[in-house]
Amino acid sequence: MLRWYRDRDPEIREKPLAVALRSLRFSPSPGTWLLGGAFLGTLTSCGDSSPVAEPRWQEFTKAAGVNFRQQSGGTGNKAMPEIMGAGVALFDADGDEDLDLFCPNGSAEAGGNRFYRQVAPGRFEDATRDSGLGTRGIAMGVAVGDMDNSGSQDLYVTHVGPDRLFRNQGDGTFLEVTEESGISSTRWSSSALFFDFDRDGLLDLFVVRYVDFDDDERCFDKAGRPDYCGPQTMPPVPDQLFHNEGSGKFRDVSDESGIGRVAAAGLGAVAQDFNGDGWPDLAVANDAEANHLWINRQDGTFEELALPWGFAFNQHGHAEAGMGIVSADFDGDLVLDLFLTHLGVETNTVYRGVDGRGFQDVTGTAGVAKASMPFTGFGIVALDADLDGDLDVMVANGRVFRGKEDHPDDPWRTYAEPNQWFVNQGSGRFQEVTSASAFTEPVEITRGLACGDLDGDGDLDAVLANVEGPARLYRNTGELRGSWLQVRALDPRWNRDAIGASITVRAESASWRRTIDGQGSYQSSSPLVAHFGLGSADTVNEIRVLWPDGLEESFPGGETNRRLKLERGSGTSVP
Amino acid sequence: MSSGTKRRGMMVLAAGSFFLAATVLILIRALDGPVAAPPTVDVTAMSPPLQRAMESARDSVEQRPTDPEAWGHYGALLDAHSLHEDALTCYQAAADLDPENFRWPYYSAVVMDFLGRDLTDIEDHFARAREIRPDYAPFHFRRGEALLREGRTELAIDCYRRAIQLEDDFAMAHRGLGQALLQTGDAKQAQAPLERARELTPEDSVVHGALARVYHLQGDEAASARAAALARETEPLRAVRDSVRYAVDELSLDPASLDRRVNEAIDRRDFVRALRDLNVLEELFPETPLYPLRRGVCLANLSRNDDANKALNRALELGDDSGRAHRALAKLSEAAEDWSQALAHHQQTVEQQPRQAEYRSSLAQMLAMNGKFEQALEQFRVCASLAPATAEIHHNWGTTLLRMSRIEEASAHFQAALELAPNSPATLFNLGSIQENQGKVGDAVELYRRAVPLDPEGAAAQRLRELGVAPAPSGR
């Protein structure tokens, strides 16, 4: 069938001037996690500002030993999944407290997924062969969570076609358990996330789904040239919710929860307690349709309230092409905000959380409207890269519709765009930093994006995934303007990270709120660690943890530049 | 002075004159308009109609580089095909040549807004446009939208208010005002303009969505839920009522725009306009029967029956099996009073779409026209089983029976038709005729009188005049 759509993308931005990569630096030794609330001494120190400002992001993919190159399965037919690309996951697969890397691959015929184990700070080895993760298929996204409370993190990989669930055998090798789990998601899934929606201690699974893909559909751009179809050309499909029944079994509760009753072309999702009732809700970024905000009714069902909560549409009342999503406190008011990436000519949109009353589109005052309109955003992560106490944003870009210029020698080039780096000026206003850096310099089709402390030096690094291009690893080498804390929240009853826990750190002059989730971005997964940039604070007064089951505990403060493991039950209960 | 010196002097003078003339020419050219070449776009991958349009527009600029309309047209063509940067270049050139024309700064501002350019630059163009034409409501609306997006909410509010002042029924301006007020956190203030927008455009999902938020913020969850439900049931109103900007959209040769324009033109019975775009669509998709079919229907509506015949037969050659080509050909045959040909086409229509009661009803009528009454009645029976509650079928069935002098049966079908459609003047007249023939003149007159207000110049009115009866009872 022939279809067409509006090509609304403007042309790509001029490529910034290239800069030579500077020599790579690694901290001498990674920090180790300290158990409990006490601080036991400085392990690394990188809180002082560097005397000479270096580019924020330096690529170290090659030095890291990562050579993955995504294959889209493109045959020239412009099949939609090719251009939607894949995500990426950073997680500790083998329990050695450093981050490993998983890269889904997008071609059913070519090489499968790749898994890299970190063997030394910033050094990886391809461990795909023995990992059990190197399956083939049109893999899209990845969710990380300890589904069986075994103490090791399992993987759910979404596909165009049947999804796969991999159980971690405790040593960083995985066993596919899709069939025995009872999970069946056989159409086009994009993002997925683990969360405990009924607070029974077992992680449930939310799967975002896109469209009922028809490989025979052919689309054209405004000039009549063959191009990728938009989501409106195919019927959307409802998302899925699987309840963890224990013993590795899941039950599809999509319909009974209400979630399966609404179809939309979903691409990104986060689970957070948006209304402050202690139960996790869901925000879903839908492509060219109203976003969804599923408020948890605490009885196993959800109510969709995006419209009254001001999250369905932007401030003009328009549905935007939601791709990536991240939830974090950008303006420092301790209320969660949402930041979504969209198609070119649309803005990326910032929704400020208005305590308990929904969201307000503050894109204009956040300073991201103009900067984001020329680009099609996908992956997005919020991180305090310069440790000044507010959250900055990395955005992965790349068109889905062809650009002005054709490049017969490289048909992908017309879709390529540079990535963007936004620095928070404080209070949630962003400034795009356009100076050349290894992250913003390549003009590629970037999709997946995740951040984590790859080299163990306390600040956050990043990894991205390209369509028909390499995965790239970036080390944070820019000027640091403060100290940091990394907090893991563990619930010993369940022997795992407390996904959904909200951590608030209080210092003399400020407070910061982060959550343990690792979700969001686009089809990607970041580590289950709350990372705090603390600005000039060299000590903190208190750390509060609001556990997913509603218990709030206070832990003593202390010095900064530490990694902490906070265990439920070891703090002081807050009434 | 030696002759050599004189010659040298002459040469210097000639060279100086030539230099001066050349300088003057360059200056004149520079003052006259832009000397830069028009943008060149890669047309190789474009569809042939678009290639031709692009090349023609560019040629016009090259031939008439000082003609702002040539630049503007090329810009608009580029703009309509998402080549915005190049469009902007052309609009700027047009504005340089014709600084008093509202379109060029207005188009430039719209394109710059679309590209996400710096608000200060956009505002410069908006300001220039406003100097030229301060009273154009869509301008103020668009400016409001640009300002709102950049967080300049108070200025945006002023713009929406100005647009409303100029055109009180400008629904999108009321909507924008409500949304901007909502951005200030004043849900109560936002309610009135949004409710006014809802009154003007009750099918706009954007308005209902904003009202859902307004009511929620004021604690009226029931009203919020109702508005949210309406938002889900309706579609967003996106097209701005902007006749100036519409000229750009008109140039778009992408299939979706062409298709939309064809539908709009046919809706307003502008078949000439529809044909223009259908020709392009047919060139873009030469193997698709839909476009010659639609072209044939338009040509038939313009009474260009020979051309219509050719187009419809082309649709059939391409495999049209919708029944519509045969149906249109049948109507053309009817117009030519070629009843047997019309019958053949109606039969093929029904072969292609056997479950379409409307097509079968037409076949039945044509069978009756050709004197094949029993076959006609059989078709009406099938029609009634496919669409039992269709007044038209009963009317035509009754008319056929009337022609067969099966008066009682005809009367029953006219009665059935009237139950389904009490205000059909044709059915009232036919039933009246039966009554009159049966000597029930009073009943007939009553039926004719019911038909007159529905069709004052129709057969019933004429019959009443022939009977010497007033069209309405005395005292009315």
Interface residues (C-beta under 8 A of the other chain):
Chain A: L2 W4 Y5 R6 D7 R8 D9 P10 E11 F220 D221 K222 A223 G224 R225 A290 L307 P308 W309 G310 A312 F313 Q315 H316 G317 H318 A319 V345 T347 R357 G358 Q360 D361 V362 T363 G364 T365 A366 A369 K370 A371 S372 M373 P374 K404 E405 D406
Chain B: V41 D42 T44 A45 M46 S47 L50 H81 S82 L83 H84 E85 F114 L115 G116 R117 D118 L119 E145 L148 R149 E150 G151 R152 T153 R175 G176 Q179 L182 Q183 G185 V206 V207 G209 A210 A212 R213 Y215 H216 L217 E221 S224 A225 A227 A228 A231 R232 P236 R238 S252 L253 D254 P255 A256 S257 L284 F285 T288
